[in-house]
Each structure stands twice: as structure tokens, then as C-alpha cells.
Amino acid sequence: MGTFGVAAAYFVLQSNGAANPQQSITMKTLARIGAAASFAFFFLAGMCLLIMSGFRLSGEYIILTVLGLVFIGTAFFAGSMISLAGEKSSSRRNGN
């Protein structure tokens, strides 16, 4: 069996086994928890960096300020992407 045959058989087995509604609910719940935790940790880290820098854009504090803003931006991006991936994954398993 070629490489594509093994991959196709693997994905068919995975998609057939994922039709369990309980597994779909569990995946959606885990995705929501992961999205909230990711958002919270990145946002808190960014806020801590911004508070430590005093929101100053001069001297040695510019690196902390920029890094804090990057962490806050990552919080919004990562949290929403994990949430969307969980919703898309669960809807694909339900056949919607």
C-alpha cells in the first residue's frame, strides 16, 4: 500500500470514529476552555509587562512596552483562533 493509501485509511478511520456526539461536545468544551485560558494568560502577561514599564516609550522601557502590546495582541488572536477552530471542528464532525 502506498503512502497515500495509508494516509487515506488513517483519515477515514479518524473521521468514522469521531461521529460520537459526546466526543463532539467534549471537544467543543475543551476548545472553549483552551481559548479562554490562552486569552487570559497572554492578556495577563501583557498587562504585567505594560504595568512594569509604566506605559513609557522611552529608554529601556520601550522593549517592555512593545512586548506587552504584542502579548495583548496575541491574546486576542490566539483566543479567537482556538475558539473558531473548536467550533469548526465540532460542526464538521456533526456533518453541518
ChimeraX attribute file (.defattr): number of C-alpha atoms within 10 A of each C-alpha:
attribute: neighborCount
match mode: 1-to-1
recipient: residues
	/A:1	5
	/A:2	7
	/A:3	7
	/A:4	9
	/A:5	10
	/A:6	11
	/A:7	11
	/A:8	12
	/A:9	10
	/A:10	11
	/A:11	12
	/A:12	12
	/A:13	11
	/A:14	11
	/A:15	11
	/A:16	10
	/A:17	11
	/A:18	16
	/A:19	15
	/A:20	11
	/A:21	12
	/A:22	10
	/A:23	14
	/A:24	20
	/A:25	12
	/A:26	12
	/A:27	16
	/A:28	21
	/A:29	16
	/A:30	15
	/A:31	22
	/A:32	20
	/A:33	15
	/A:34	17
	/A:35	23
	/A:36	17
	/A:37	14
	/A:38	20
	/A:39	23
	/A:40	16
	/A:41	14
	/A:42	21
	/A:43	22
	/A:44	16
	/A:45	18
	/A:46	24
	/A:47	18
	/A:48	15
	/A:49	22
	/A:50	22
	/A:51	14
	/A:52	14
	/A:53	19
	/A:54	13
	/A:55	17
	/A:56	16
	/A:57	13
	/A:58	10
	/A:59	7
	/A:60	10
	/A:61	17
	/A:62	16
	/A:63	15
	/A:64	21
	/A:65	24
	/A:66	18
	/A:67	16
	/A:68	25
	/A:69	19
	/A:70	14
	/A:71	22
	/A:72	23
	/A:73	15
	/A:74	17
	/A:75	24
	/A:76	16
	/A:77	14
	/A:78	18
	/A:79	22
	/A:80	17
	/A:81	14
	/A:82	20
	/A:83	20
	/A:84	16
	/A:85	15
	/A:86	21
	/A:87	17
	/A:88	14
	/A:89	15
	/A:90	23
	/A:91	13
	/A:92	14
	/A:93	17
	/A:94	13
	/A:95	7
	/A:96	7
